[in-house]
Amino acid sequence: MATKVKTLNDAFYETLKDVYYAEKQSVKALKKAAKAAEHDELRQAFETHAEESAGQVERLQQVFEIIGKPARAKTCEAMQGITSEMEEDMDDFGDSPAADAVLAACAQAVEHYEIARYGTLKTWAAQLGHADAAALLDETLQEEKKADALLSKIAEILNSEADTGEGEDGEDADAAPKATKGKTGRKAA
C-alpha cells in the first residue's frame, strides 16, 4: 500500500491544529499567571493578553473555516513543556523577589513560540493562496509581537527589582513580610 505524500497543505493544517491547542493553553496559562503576578503592570499585561488570546482562538476558528477543515486541536508538546516549566518556576520562585521576573520570562517563552508558529503559518497560508487566512494570521502575529515587546519593557523593571530585592513599592522585600496566600507565598494561582 502506497503512503500518501505529505504536502505543504498537510503541514499547514497540522501546524494550525497544533497552534489552536497552544493558543487555548496560552489563555489558561495567562489567567493563572495574572493571579500569581504581584506587579500591577505585569498582572494587567497578562489579563489583557488573555482576553486578546481568546480572540486569537476565535480567529484561528475562522482560518479553519477558510481552508474548509474542522477546527480541531492537536496536542502541542512544545506548549505543554513551556507551561509545565512555568508551573515549576512559579513553585520554585513563588515567594522570592525574582518571582515576577521569572513569570515574565516564562510568558515571553510562550510569546516567542507563538511568534515563530504564526510567522510560519502566515507564510504558508500566503503560499497556498489563502490570502484571507494569511491576513488573520498576520493580525495575530502582530498582537503576539506587541505582547512580547510589552513584556520586555516590564521585565526591565522586574529584573532590576529582582536583582536588588526591592518590591514595586521600593521597599526591601526582606524588610517586612507580606501576607501570603497559597503554598508558594504568592497569590494562589
C-alpha positions in Angstrom: 0.0 0.0 0.0 1.5 3.3 -1.1 1.9 6.1 1.5 0.3 9.4 0.6 3.0 12.1 0.0 2.6 14.9 2.6 2.3 18.4 1.1 2.7 21.9 2.4 -1.1 21.9 2.7 -0.9 19.0 5.1 1.9 20.7 7.1 -0.3 23.9 7.3 -3.3 22.0 8.6 -1.3 20.0 11.2 0.5 23.1 12.4 -2.8 25.0 12.6 -4.2 22.3 14.8 -1.1 22.5 17.0 -1.3 26.3 17.3 -5.1 26.0 18.1 -4.2 23.8 21.0 -1.3 26.0 22.1 -3.4 29.2 22.0 -6.1 27.6 24.2 -3.4 26.6 26.7 -2.0 30.1 26.5 -5.3 31.6 27.6 -5.3 29.3 30.7 -1.6 30.0 31.5 -2.1 33.8 31.2 -5.1 33.7 33.5 -3.1 31.7 36.0 0.0 34.0 35.6 -2.2 37.0 36.2 -3.4 35.6 39.5 0.2 34.9 40.6 1.7 38.2 39.5 2.4 40.8 42.2 3.5 43.7 40.0 0.4 45.6 38.8 1.6 46.3 35.3 2.6 42.6 34.8 -0.8 41.4 36.1 -2.6 43.9 33.7 -0.5 42.8 30.8 -1.4 39.1 31.5 -5.1 39.9 31.9 -5.2 42.0 28.7 -3.3 39.4 26.6 -5.5 36.6 28.0 -8.5 38.4 26.6 -6.7 39.1 23.3 -5.7 35.4 23.2 -9.3 34.3 23.5 -9.9 36.5 20.4 -7.0 34.8 18.7 -8.6 31.4 19.3 -11.7 32.7 17.5 -9.6 34.0 14.7 -8.0 30.5 14.3 -11.5 29.1 14.0 -12.1 31.5 11.1 -8.9 30.2 9.5 -10.1 26.6 9.7 -13.4 27.7 8.0 -11.4 29.5 5.3 -9.5 26.3 4.4 -12.6 24.2 4.7 -11.3 22.0 7.6 -12.8 21.3 11.0 -11.3 23.3 13.9 -9.5 20.6 15.8 -6.8 20.8 18.3 -3.7 18.6 18.3 -1.7 18.3 21.5 1.2 20.7 21.3 4.1 19.1 23.1 6.1 22.4 23.0 3.3 24.4 24.7 2.8 21.7 27.3 6.5 21.8 28.0 6.6 25.6 28.3 3.5 25.8 30.5 4.8 22.9 32.7 8.1 24.8 33.1 6.1 27.9 34.0 4.2 26.0 36.8 7.5 24.6 38.1 9.1 28.1 38.1 6.0 29.5 39.9 6.6 26.9 42.6 10.3 27.4 42.8 10.4 31.2 42.8 6.9 32.0 44.1 7.9 33.7 47.3 11.1 35.3 46.1 11.9 38.8 44.9 12.6 37.2 41.4 9.1 35.7 41.1 7.6 38.3 38.8 10.8 38.5 36.7 10.7 34.7 36.2 7.0 34.8 35.4 7.5 37.4 32.8 10.4 35.3 31.3 8.1 32.3 31.1 5.4 34.3 29.4 7.9 35.5 26.9 8.9 31.9 26.1 5.2 31.4 25.2 5.1 34.5 23.1 8.3 33.6 21.2 6.9 30.1 20.4 3.7 31.7 19.2 5.5 34.3 17.1 7.5 31.5 15.4 4.4 29.5 14.7 2.2 32.4 13.5 5.0 33.6 11.2 5.3 30.2 9.6 1.5 29.8 9.3 1.1 33.2 7.7 3.8 32.5 5.2 2.4 29.1 4.3 -1.2 30.5 4.1 0.0 33.0 1.5 2.0 30.4 -0.4 -1.1 28.2 -0.5 -3.3 31.0 -1.8 -5.2 31.6 1.4 -4.9 35.4 1.5 -7.7 35.9 3.9 -6.2 33.3 6.3 -2.8 34.9 5.9 -4.3 38.3 6.9 -5.9 36.8 10.0 -2.7 35.1 11.0 -0.7 38.3 10.5 -3.1 40.1 12.8 -2.4 37.6 15.5 1.3 37.7 14.8 1.4 41.4 15.3 -0.5 41.1 18.6 2.0 38.5 19.8 4.9 40.7 18.9 3.3 43.6 20.7 2.7 41.5 23.8 6.3 40.3 23.7 7.5 44.0 23.5 5.4 45.0 26.4 6.7 42.0 28.5 10.3 43.1 27.6 9.6 46.6 28.8 8.0 45.4 32.1 10.8 42.8 32.5 13.4 45.6 32.6 11.7 46.9 35.8 11.1 43.5 37.3 14.7 42.3 36.6 16.0 45.4 38.4 13.7 44.7 41.4 14.6 41.0 41.4 18.3 41.9 41.4 18.1 44.4 44.3 15.4 42.5 46.2 13.1 45.6 46.2 9.4 45.3 45.6 7.3 47.6 43.3 6.8 50.0 46.2 10.6 50.5 46.6 10.8 48.7 49.9 13.3 45.9 50.6 11.5 42.6 50.0 13.0 41.1 53.1 12.3 44.0 55.4 8.6 43.3 56.1 7.0 40.0 55.2 3.8 40.3 53.2 0.6 38.4 54.0 0.7 35.4 51.7 -1.7 33.0 50.2 -1.0 29.6 48.8 1.9 27.2 49.2 4.4 29.4 47.3 3.8 32.6 49.2 2.3 34.2 46.2 -1.4 34.6 45.5 -2.9 31.2 44.9 -3.0 30.5 41.2 
